[in-house]
């Protein structure tokens, strides 16, 4: 079971039904809310691939580390982390 819990192996639908039967849980309850379409993972670096992002990165590199920390804290606090 651990290899399934960790996501190392995928569980086939027939195996999932066997688990549900053993646990006396309807398969619909386990599958409820799952999307059938795979969602692409968001690219966290996409905002830096814009003109504004490039300007920000260049200016960031010119700041001393203490100012970088202060600005990062300000941004995170303003954005609500």
C-alpha atoms as an extended CHARMM CRD file, in Angstrom:
* protein
*
        81  EXT
         1         1  UNK       CA              0.0000000000        0.0000000000        0.0000000000  PROA      1               0.0000000000
         2         2  UNK       CA              2.8570000000        2.4000000000        0.7560000000  PROA      2               0.0000000000
         3         3  UNK       CA              3.9560000000        2.6060000000       -2.8720000000  PROA      3               0.0000000000
         4         4  UNK       CA              0.4530000000        3.7870000000       -3.7610000000  PROA      4               0.0000000000
         5         5  UNK       CA              0.3400000000        6.2770000000       -0.8820000000  PROA      5               0.0000000000
         6         6  UNK       CA              3.6190000000        7.8480000000       -2.0160000000  PROA      6               0.0000000000
         7         7  UNK       CA              2.5120000000        8.0300000000       -5.6320000000  PROA      7               0.0000000000
         8         8  UNK       CA              5.4000000000        5.8270000000       -6.7850000000  PROA      8               0.0000000000
         9         9  UNK       CA              2.9330000000        3.5940000000       -8.6470000000  PROA      9               0.0000000000
        10        10  UNK       CA             -0.4130000000        4.4070000000      -10.1540000000  PROA      10              0.0000000000
        11        11  UNK       CA             -3.5030000000        2.5330000000       -9.0900000000  PROA      11              0.0000000000
        12        12  UNK       CA             -5.5890000000        0.9820000000      -11.8400000000  PROA      12              0.0000000000
        13        13  UNK       CA             -9.3350000000        1.4490000000      -11.6620000000  PROA      13              0.0000000000
        14        14  UNK       CA             -9.8330000000       -2.2830000000      -11.0510000000  PROA      14              0.0000000000
        15        15  UNK       CA             -7.3890000000       -2.1570000000       -8.1290000000  PROA      15              0.0000000000
        16        16  UNK       CA             -9.0960000000        0.9540000000       -6.7860000000  PROA      16              0.0000000000
        17        17  UNK       CA            -12.4310000000       -0.8720000000       -6.8640000000  PROA      17              0.0000000000
        18        18  UNK       CA            -10.8650000000       -3.7530000000       -4.9400000000  PROA      18              0.0000000000
        19        19  UNK       CA             -9.6460000000       -1.2920000000       -2.2930000000  PROA      19              0.0000000000
        20        20  UNK       CA            -13.1100000000        0.2640000000       -2.0980000000  PROA      20              0.0000000000
        21        21  UNK       CA            -14.7600000000       -3.1490000000       -1.6980000000  PROA      21              0.0000000000
        22        22  UNK       CA            -12.2930000000       -4.1050000000        1.0520000000  PROA      22              0.0000000000
        23        23  UNK       CA            -12.9820000000       -0.8340000000        2.8640000000  PROA      23              0.0000000000
        24        24  UNK       CA            -16.7250000000       -0.9610000000        2.1600000000  PROA      24              0.0000000000
        25        25  UNK       CA            -16.5910000000        2.4530000000        0.4870000000  PROA      25              0.0000000000
        26        26  UNK       CA            -18.4020000000        3.2000000000       -2.7850000000  PROA      26              0.0000000000
        27        27  UNK       CA            -15.9550000000        4.0230000000       -5.6220000000  PROA      27              0.0000000000
        28        28  UNK       CA            -17.9680000000        7.1530000000       -6.4120000000  PROA      28              0.0000000000
        29        29  UNK       CA            -17.0260000000        8.5390000000       -3.0040000000  PROA      29              0.0000000000
        30        30  UNK       CA            -13.3300000000        8.0430000000       -3.7280000000  PROA      30              0.0000000000
        31        31  UNK       CA            -13.5630000000        9.5130000000       -7.2190000000  PROA      31              0.0000000000
        32        32  UNK       CA            -15.8880000000       12.3900000000       -6.3210000000  PROA      32              0.0000000000
        33        33  UNK       CA            -14.4430000000       15.7490000000       -7.3160000000  PROA      33              0.0000000000
        34        34  UNK       CA            -11.6610000000       14.4300000000       -9.5250000000  PROA      34              0.0000000000
        35        35  UNK       CA            -11.1960000000       16.1120000000      -12.8560000000  PROA      35              0.0000000000
        36        36  UNK       CA            -11.0240000000       13.8920000000      -15.9090000000  PROA      36              0.0000000000
        37        37  UNK       CA             -8.7760000000       16.3390000000      -17.7490000000  PROA      37              0.0000000000
        38        38  UNK       CA             -5.1780000000       16.7320000000      -16.6910000000  PROA      38              0.0000000000
        39        39  UNK       CA             -4.3760000000       20.2720000000      -15.7270000000  PROA      39              0.0000000000
        40        40  UNK       CA             -1.0130000000       21.6030000000      -16.8930000000  PROA      40              0.0000000000
        41        41  UNK       CA              1.2140000000       22.7360000000      -14.0700000000  PROA      41              0.0000000000
        42        42  UNK       CA              1.5310000000       26.4740000000      -13.7630000000  PROA      42              0.0000000000
        43        43  UNK       CA              4.9590000000       27.8510000000      -14.6100000000  PROA      43              0.0000000000
        44        44  UNK       CA              6.0630000000       29.8880000000      -11.5680000000  PROA      44              0.0000000000
        45        45  UNK       CA              8.6780000000       31.6900000000      -13.6860000000  PROA      45              0.0000000000
        46        46  UNK       CA              6.2100000000       32.9000000000      -16.3350000000  PROA      46              0.0000000000
        47        47  UNK       CA              5.9100000000       36.4210000000      -14.8390000000  PROA      47              0.0000000000
        48        48  UNK       CA              9.6770000000       36.8230000000      -15.2410000000  PROA      48              0.0000000000
        49        49  UNK       CA              9.4220000000       36.0840000000      -18.9610000000  PROA      49              0.0000000000
        50        50  UNK       CA              7.7890000000       39.4300000000      -19.6190000000  PROA      50              0.0000000000
        51        51  UNK       CA              9.4530000000       42.7730000000      -20.2940000000  PROA      51              0.0000000000
        52        52  UNK       CA              8.5420000000       43.9260000000      -16.7950000000  PROA      52              0.0000000000
        53        53  UNK       CA              9.8880000000       40.6880000000      -15.2980000000  PROA      53              0.0000000000
        54        54  UNK       CA             13.2310000000       41.1180000000      -17.0590000000  PROA      54              0.0000000000
        55        55  UNK       CA             13.4810000000       44.7230000000      -15.8130000000  PROA      55              0.0000000000
        56        56  UNK       CA             12.6790000000       43.5480000000      -12.2990000000  PROA      56              0.0000000000
        57        57  UNK       CA             15.3020000000       40.7850000000      -12.3860000000  PROA      57              0.0000000000
        58        58  UNK       CA             17.9940000000       43.1560000000      -13.6360000000  PROA      58              0.0000000000
        59        59  UNK       CA             17.1940000000       45.7480000000      -10.9760000000  PROA      59              0.0000000000
        60        60  UNK       CA             17.0210000000       43.0320000000       -8.3030000000  PROA      60              0.0000000000
        61        61  UNK       CA             20.5760000000       41.9430000000       -9.0980000000  PROA      61              0.0000000000
        62        62  UNK       CA             21.8160000000       45.4770000000       -8.4740000000  PROA      62              0.0000000000
        63        63  UNK       CA             20.3850000000       45.5730000000       -4.9240000000  PROA      63              0.0000000000
        64        64  UNK       CA             22.4040000000       44.6090000000       -1.8790000000  PROA      64              0.0000000000
        65        65  UNK       CA             21.1520000000       41.4860000000       -0.0260000000  PROA      65              0.0000000000
        66        66  UNK       CA             19.6310000000       43.4340000000        2.8990000000  PROA      66              0.0000000000
        67        67  UNK       CA             17.4820000000       45.4840000000        0.5330000000  PROA      67              0.0000000000
        68        68  UNK       CA             16.4740000000       42.3210000000       -1.3420000000  PROA      68              0.0000000000
        69        69  UNK       CA             15.2250000000       40.7820000000        1.9250000000  PROA      69              0.0000000000
        70        70  UNK       CA             13.3550000000       43.9570000000        2.8810000000  PROA      70              0.0000000000
        71        71  UNK       CA             11.6940000000       44.2290000000       -0.5310000000  PROA      71              0.0000000000
        72        72  UNK       CA             10.8220000000       40.5360000000       -0.6200000000  PROA      72              0.0000000000
        73        73  UNK       CA              9.2120000000       40.8100000000        2.8260000000  PROA      73              0.0000000000
        74        74  UNK       CA              7.2510000000       43.8570000000        1.6810000000  PROA      74              0.0000000000
        75        75  UNK       CA              6.0290000000       42.0910000000       -1.4540000000  PROA      75              0.0000000000
        76        76  UNK       CA              5.0080000000       38.9500000000        0.4510000000  PROA      76              0.0000000000
        77        77  UNK       CA              3.2210000000       40.9780000000        3.1110000000  PROA      77              0.0000000000
        78        78  UNK       CA              1.4220000000       43.0760000000        0.5130000000  PROA      78              0.0000000000
        79        79  UNK       CA              0.4440000000       40.0260000000       -1.5480000000  PROA      79              0.0000000000
        80        80  UNK       CA             -0.7720000000       38.1220000000        1.5000000000  PROA      80              0.0000000000
        81        81  UNK       CA              1.8480000000       35.4040000000        1.0800000000  PROA      81              0.0000000000
